[in-house]
Amino acid sequence: MKSVGYVYGGGQTKFGELYEAGLDDLIIQAAEEALRGAEMGISEIDLIVVSSMTSPELLGQGHLSGHVTQILG
């Protein structure tokens, strides 16, 4: 049986020094952009891919994908 996957939407935050926004705020901004682009609700999502330009050792964000799952429910 062949499995097929699709990417319906993507989101990212602005690049730069975003001191006014916390990590949770940035996660929500990117997720809302992706959901708008996909024209879907969060309950319709089967998979979320998380990436970061910084290494876990640099900012202590080795748990980032788990944190995203917790924030988005």
C-alpha positions in Angstrom: 0.0 0.0 0.0 1.4 3.4 -1.0 1.1 6.3 1.4 0.7 9.8 0.1 1.2 13.0 2.0 0.4 16.6 1.2 1.6 20.0 2.5 -1.4 22.3 2.7 0.1 25.3 4.4 3.2 26.7 6.0 3.9 29.6 8.4 6.9 31.3 9.8 7.7 34.3 12.0 9.5 37.4 10.9 13.3 37.2 11.1 15.1 39.5 13.4 15.2 40.5 17.0 11.7 40.0 18.2 12.1 41.0 21.8 8.4 42.0 22.2 7.3 38.4 21.5 7.9 35.3 23.6 8.5 31.9 22.3 4.8 30.9 22.7 3.7 34.0 20.8 6.0 33.1 17.9 4.7 29.5 17.8 1.1 30.8 17.7 1.9 33.3 14.9 3.5 30.7 12.7 0.7 28.2 13.3 -2.0 30.7 12.6 -0.3 31.7 9.3 0.0 28.0 8.3 -3.7 27.3 9.2 -4.9 30.3 7.2 -2.8 29.2 4.2 -4.2 25.7 4.4 -7.7 26.9 5.0 -8.0 24.3 7.8 -8.7 24.2 11.6 -6.2 22.8 14.1 -8.4 19.7 14.6 -7.8 18.7 10.9 -4.0 18.6 11.2 -2.3 15.2 11.3 1.3 16.3 11.4 3.3 19.5 12.3 6.9 19.9 11.2 8.9 22.1 13.5 12.3 23.6 12.7 14.5 26.3 14.2 17.6 28.1 13.0 19.3 27.7 16.3 20.7 24.5 17.8 19.3 23.1 21.0 22.7 23.6 22.7 22.6 27.4 21.8 19.3 28.3 23.2 18.1 25.2 25.2 15.3 24.5 22.8 15.8 20.8 22.3 12.2 20.2 23.3 10.8 22.7 20.8 8.6 20.2 18.9 7.1 18.9 22.1 6.5 22.5 23.3 4.7 23.3 20.0 2.4 20.3 20.5 1.6 21.5 24.1 0.9 25.1 23.0 -1.3 24.1 20.0 -3.1 21.3 21.9 
